Amino acid sequence: MMSAPAPSSVYEDGRYLEQNPGWHEEDSPWKAAHVLRMVSAHGLAPRSVAEVGCGGGMILVELAARMPEAELTGYEISPQAFARCTERSRERLTFRFEDLLQTDARHDLLLTMDVVEHVEDYMGFLRGLRRHGGLHILHIPLDLSVQTVLRASGPLLHARQKVGHLHYFSRETALATLTDCGFEVVDWFYTYPAPGAPGRRLRTRMAGWLRRVAARMAPDLSVRVLGGSSILVLCR
């Protein structure tokens, strides 16, 4: 009997690109804005910024325009994604077709944006990341909520089959995982999909509006029950 291919192979053999032809680049301005919000809140001025699993590189493109003193580097292991991002190289912004964990590189600020949930050995991955960054900003989707669990084969399996999520987190398990892997959590906040994000169906936009209203009144309860959010975490 032939063994099944490793889940990570979808990023290297083109299957992920087939499922996600835009490589989620439409979310890049929104994600970059949250990174900048955290950077500003803590008065950070990193001279070197890197992103592991940078995809098409558009988060770094957005940051390069707003962090003029920083040298930015993107690391990517998917040949299809690297072909997209390398075309966006420019002064102070470079991309590398390699696994950051296999290098000796270290950066003042290391970004890991919606990557942890895709990695089979996610705790080994996180432990390996620590030595490559002085500070870390991670964005982790919170797939676990009352509504996603009750809907059985709905959202969780969709996240697995469509966008490759192998692990599902709540706020509590995401933060506990980071602590267990040796990180010190400095700050965190919830993020919610942008109201006018392109490609969202009407039902999705309506659900997002309801979540944002509920989050203003009771953010923790809203996230636990309705889901649809992520968490941005600053660690050292």
Secondary structure, DSSP 8 states (H G I E B T S, - for coil): ------GGGGGTSSHHHHH-TTTTGGGHHHHHHHHHHHHHHTT---SEEEEES-TTSHHHHHHHHH-TT-EEEEE---HHHHHHHHTT-BTTEEEE-S-GGGS---EEEEEEES-GGG-TTHHHHHHHHGGGEEEEEEEEE----HHHHHTTTSHHHHHHHTT-------HHHHHHHHHHTT--EEEEEEE---TT-TT--HHHHHHHHHHHHHHHH-HHHHHHHH---EEEEEE-
